[in-house]
């Protein structure tokens, strides 16, 4: 029996009996089986980090540590107040570890000053040279020496920002650290995670998140004394951000200079030493613990960080024990749902339960307890469309053929080159009527936009649509997607949004029951979308104006995909110049957008070229049968 067939059968059995995700509130188990203690751990520069420790009551054997370092609070506080579950999911709690939760430096009940994605200090010369790596090292050192009945081994895991703290445990890791799992780790806040994508500000996330997270903390506090969520004066997020007029207006009206992160956005509009210092990737060298990087292809926040972290470890650590698990999940969906569907798209199996049972739990059991074999592929990937797990020796897979999809006249898309010498699409983009990122009215950024139906956008005149004929055979795409656009604009800057879409056939079956009234016939499933700010087309450090009317190449990489376009479906590419209010608006003039006034946002006429001399195209990697 193959590993992935075994994975499927086990998950079906687990789901039928008692789904793990349904046990998340089993607080009685925590109290009956764990004793909670709270300690301040003093690190090398004298700062004390607040730490909650849950000790198994069964002291007949020694246990490893399973650590989660977080800026989001390790609440509840008080040794008589317990979490409702421990670890990433209940099976981890029942397995038995010494669970450790720690408020990172400068957050909640820990001392010190907080710094967003704190820069790594590669050459520490004194006890004052601290970073998240040193705080982690000192924490593990204290735990091993002071907590009774431990087996001398520690593991670290975390999703999103705690994923970043998992990654930072790797440089100069403590000898007791044996297993690390960065999950959807924050990795690069300028290129592709959370708040910037290729230099474009992800407006909703940057404003909504930092309006509370970014409020300064004068002294250690508990959440009940912390900042409250921002009260939006207009519930419709599209209207709120559009009527605010500009990013500058938002800051002046609601933040002034009170949010340090927003001050830094304005002070560092381009990729400079501020952002480079906060990129952990160059420091992922000499990695010794076993590493399992985990993420979701439909993660709206840190899909970039998952693949970037895995690749950085691979490239700088030949022979490292470093594997990748990526599935059809939203942000943290591998432990926050059963993973059988997302949005309108079913996957035919409980992918999250499969992950928990066959990857994460065995990973920590093997490396921290010496229990069982942990034999997986280098890259363990769930491919949507065909809805199957596959194992690969590398990621991206080597068993692929690079092919190019060429944009064609009359909205066509083909692997054949264009023969004409004078072909383009021309249209007007108005930043005062930007293309919505999703259909309907929303109060907050949804996670489902990553996989949602794109028919609403295809109907707009400022969204250009190109699609293949109906496919005569299945085509599976794996790895990154490269957009190669040849364009012009009457302005001096522009944003470009490329979306890779799976168009369902007209005979696609509508689900039953169908409470949302979904029409799957002709459904346009977003497989991957990404934005590129035109002025950064040649350099993120040194932006360049676009010359009005001049044919210009804009090439950029979209995050990795793993999707099968089934026989009878079509491959579609949509191209647009705004994605609002997901990304901030481009005034379509070359300027510091953080200083733009409402009057600076101008209409521009765009051309997308698709002829023999100026061929716009999308390069993909097709998995060989």
Secondary structure, 3 states (H helix, E strand, C coil): CCHHHHHHHHHHHHHHHHCHHHHCCCHHHHHHHEEEEEEEEECCCCCEEEEEEEEECCCCCCEEEEEEEECCCCCCCCCCCCCCCCCCCHHHHHHCCEEEEEECCCCCCCCCCCCCCCCCCCCCCCCCCCCHHHHHHHHHHHHHHHCCCEEEEEEEEEECHHHHHHHCCCCCCCCCEEEEEEECCCCCCCCCCCCEECCEECHHHHHHHHHHHCECCCCCCCHHHCCCCCCCCCCCHHHHHHHHCCHHHHHHHHHCCCEHHHHHHHHCCCCCHHHHHCCCHHHCCCCCCEEEEEEECCCCCCHHHHHHHHHHHHHHCCCCCEEEEEECCCCCHHHHCCCCEECCEECCCCHHHHHHHHHHHHHHHHHHHCCCCCCCCCEEEEEECCCEEEEECCCCCCCEEEEEEEECHHHEEECCCCCCCCCEEEEEECHHHCCECCCCCCCCCCCHHHCCECHHHHCCCCCEEEECCCCCCCEEEEEEEEEEEEEEECCCCCEEEEEEEEECCCCCCCCCCCCCCCCCCCCEEEEEEEEEEHHHCCCCCCCCCCCCCCCEEEEEEEEEEEEEECCCCEEEEEEECCCECCCCCCCCCCCCHHHCCHHHCCCEEEEEEECCCCECEEEEEEECC
